[in-house]
């Protein structure tokens, strides 16, 4: 799908290349090859005309691209994809304890360079510059806190971060399992740990996701064993909506 969009955009804007060449010829003609004896005023006039031509070419290029996006199926699909990615609210269907549940979720973005959708009726969002924490509003008394936290390690790959976390978990938990690379709900390395197998024992889940810039998104989930099909499933569906974007 992405390749089709790219090819369609290239085809839709190829006619602008001729204008680009014309602009560069104009630049060369009116800067490097001005005849001797041309006055400063004439030079300014010529530069003004040159700027006008460049702006006209840019406007034409933008108009061609907009026309392409509005009037072609790949263009419409591209717009729909962008709109869907940044809708302030949308409905998703979650599979919870064997039942399908339609849930309204809200967009949450962070300066770290990603967007995600959260059920704000059940979870609070706590944002900091270096952490994005999604916390269950109703916490069970005497039970492990239920949350999902996203942080970022700037200069380490997922493999390196996974090794560090696995060693740390093995020092603190009797049950640790590195499941390696997974593609669902995100593309990343999955590590799970647990303090035991009783209903109220702590469960820790890590996803280590390549941030595409030489670093790693560290996604940590915590809940208790009995909440696996409740909060665990909801966290799964939240992560299905995780998308890395350029923060610009």
C-alpha positions in Angstrom: 0.0 0.0 0.0 2.8 2.4 0.9 4.7 1.6 -2.3 1.6 2.3 -4.4 1.1 5.7 -2.7 4.7 6.5 -3.3 4.6 5.5 -7.0 1.3 7.4 -7.5 2.7 10.6 -5.9 5.8 10.3 -8.1 3.7 9.9 -11.2 1.3 12.7 -10.1 4.1 15.2 -9.7 6.4 14.2 -12.5 5.0 17.0 -14.8 6.5 19.5 -12.3 10.1 18.4 -13.2 10.0 20.3 -16.5 9.1 23.5 -14.6 11.9 22.8 -12.1 14.4 22.6 -15.0 13.0 25.8 -16.4 13.5 27.6 -13.1 17.1 26.4 -12.8 17.8 27.6 -16.3 16.4 30.9 -15.4 18.5 31.1 -12.3 21.7 30.4 -14.3 20.7 32.8 -17.0 19.9 35.7 -14.7 22.7 35.3 -12.1 25.9 33.8 -13.6 25.4 35.1 -17.1 24.1 38.7 -16.8 25.6 40.9 -19.5 28.2 43.4 -18.5 27.0 46.9 -17.9 23.6 45.9 -16.6 22.6 48.3 -13.8 21.8 47.3 -10.2 18.2 48.4 -10.8 17.9 46.1 -13.7 19.5 43.3 -11.7 17.0 43.8 -9.0 14.2 43.7 -11.5 15.5 40.6 -13.0 15.8 39.0 -9.6 12.2 40.1 -8.8 11.0 38.4 -12.0 13.1 35.3 -11.1 11.5 35.1 -7.6 8.1 35.5 -9.2 8.8 32.6 -11.6 10.0 30.4 -8.7 6.9 31.2 -6.7 4.7 30.4 -9.7 6.4 27.1 -10.2 6.0 26.2 -6.5 2.4 27.2 -6.6 1.8 25.1 -9.7 3.6 22.1 -8.1 1.4 22.4 -4.9 -1.7 22.7 -7.1 -0.8 19.7 -9.1 -0.2 17.6 -6.0 -3.4 18.8 -4.4 -5.3 17.9 -7.6 -3.7 14.5 -7.6 -4.6 13.9 -4.0 -8.2 14.9 -4.4 -9.0 13.2 -7.8 -7.2 9.9 -7.7 -7.9 6.8 -5.7 -4.4 6.4 -4.3 -4.4 10.1 -3.4 -7.7 9.7 -1.5 -6.4 6.6 0.2 -3.3 8.6 1.3 -5.5 11.4 2.7 -7.7 8.8 4.5 -4.7 7.1 6.0 -3.3 10.4 7.4 -6.7 11.5 8.7 -7.2 8.1 10.4 -3.8 8.3 12.0 -4.7 11.7 13.7 -8.4 11.5 14.4 -9.0 12.9 17.9 -11.4 10.1 18.7 -12.4 6.8 17.1 -14.1 3.5 17.9 -12.1 0.3 18.1 -13.3 -3.2 18.7 -11.6 -5.1 21.6 -11.7 -8.8 22.3 -12.1 -8.9 26.1 -12.6 -12.2 28.0 -14.1 -13.8 24.9 -16.5 -10.9 24.1 -16.3 -8.2 21.4 -16.5 -4.7 22.9 -16.7 -1.5 20.9 -14.7 1.2 22.8 -14.3 5.0 22.1 -10.6 5.9 22.4 -8.9 9.3 22.3 -5.7 10.3 20.6 -2.6 10.9 22.8 0.7 12.0 21.3 4.1 12.7 22.8 7.2 14.7 22.0 9.1 11.4 21.8 7.6 10.9 18.3 4.6 8.6 18.3 0.8 8.6 18.7 -1.4 6.2 20.5 -5.1 5.9 21.4 -6.4 5.4 25.0 -9.7 4.6 26.6 -9.8 7.7 28.9 -12.8 6.4 30.8 -10.7 3.7 32.3 -7.2 5.2 32.2 -5.5 8.4 33.2 -2.7 9.7 31.0 0.3 11.2 32.8 2.8 12.9 30.4 6.3 13.9 31.1 9.1 14.9 28.7 10.8 11.5 29.1 7.8 9.3 30.0 4.2 8.6 28.9 2.3 6.7 31.5 -1.2 5.2 31.2 -2.6 4.4 34.6 -5.8 2.5 35.5 -8.2 4.8 37.3 -9.4 2.0 39.6 -6.6 0.4 41.4 -7.2 -2.7 43.6 -6.3 -2.3 47.2 -3.2 -4.4 48.1 -2.7 -5.3 44.5 0.2 -4.4 42.1 -0.3 -1.1 40.4 -1.8 -1.4 36.9 -0.1 0.8 34.3 1.6 1.0 30.9 4.6 3.3 30.6 6.5 4.3 27.4 10.0 5.7 27.6 12.8 6.0 25.1 16.5 5.1 25.1 18.2 7.3 22.6 21.4 5.5 21.8 20.8 1.7 22.3 19.2 -0.8 19.9 16.3 -3.0 21.0 18.6 -6.0 21.2 20.9 -4.2 23.6 18.1 -2.8 25.7 16.4 -6.3 25.8 19.6 -7.9 27.2 19.8 -5.2 29.9 16.2 -5.6 30.9 16.3 -9.4 30.9 19.3 -9.4 33.2 17.6 -7.0 35.6 14.3 -9.0 35.6 16.1 -12.2 36.3 17.6 -10.6 39.4 14.1 -9.6 40.7 11.6 -12.2 39.4 11.6 -16.0 39.5 9.8 -16.3 36.1 11.4 -14.5 33.1 10.8 -15.3 29.5 12.3 -13.6 26.5 10.0 -14.4 23.5 12.2 -12.6 21.0 10.9 -10.7 18.0 7.2 -10.4 17.6 4.9 -8.5 15.2 1.8 -8.3 17.2 0.6 -5.9 18.7 3.8 -4.0 17.7 7.0 -4.9 15.9 9.5 -5.4 18.7 11.1 -7.7 21.2 8.8 -9.2 23.9 10.0 -10.0 27.4 7.6 -11.3 30.2 8.2 -11.7 33.9 6.1 -12.7 36.9 6.5 -12.9 40.7 4.5 -16.2 40.8 1.4 -18.0 39.5 -1.2 -16.9 42.1 -4.1 -14.7 41.0 -2.6 -11.6 42.7 1.0 -12.0 41.6 2.7 -9.3 39.7 3.1 -9.6 35.9 5.6 -7.5 34.0 5.6 -7.2 30.2 8.1 -5.3 28.1 8.1 -4.5 24.4 11.3 -3.0 22.9 10.6 -1.2 19.7 13.1 0.3 17.3 12.5 4.1 17.2 13.9 4.3 13.6 16.6 6.7 14.8 19.2 4.4 16.4 17.3 4.1 19.7 14.5 2.1 21.4 11.0 2.8 22.7 10.7 0.9 26.0 7.1 -0.1 26.6 6.5 -1.5 30.1 3.2 -3.0 31.3 2.4 -4.0 34.8 -0.7 -5.7 36.3 -1.6 -8.8 38.4 -2.1 -12.3 37.0 -6.0 -12.3 37.2 -6.1 -9.0 35.2 -4.4 -10.7 32.1 -7.7 -10.9 30.2 -8.9 -7.5 31.4 -6.2 -4.8 31.6 -3.7 -7.0 29.8 -6.1 -7.3 26.8 -6.8 -3.6 26.9 -3.1 -2.7 26.9 -2.7 -5.1 23.9 -5.4 -3.1 22.0 -3.9 0.2 23.0 -0.5 -0.9 21.6 -2.2 -2.0 18.3 -2.8 1.8 17.8 0.8 2.7 18.5 2.4 4.5 15.5 5.8 6.2 15.2 5.6 9.6 13.6 7.9 12.5 12.9 7.2 15.0 15.6 7.5 17.8 13.1 
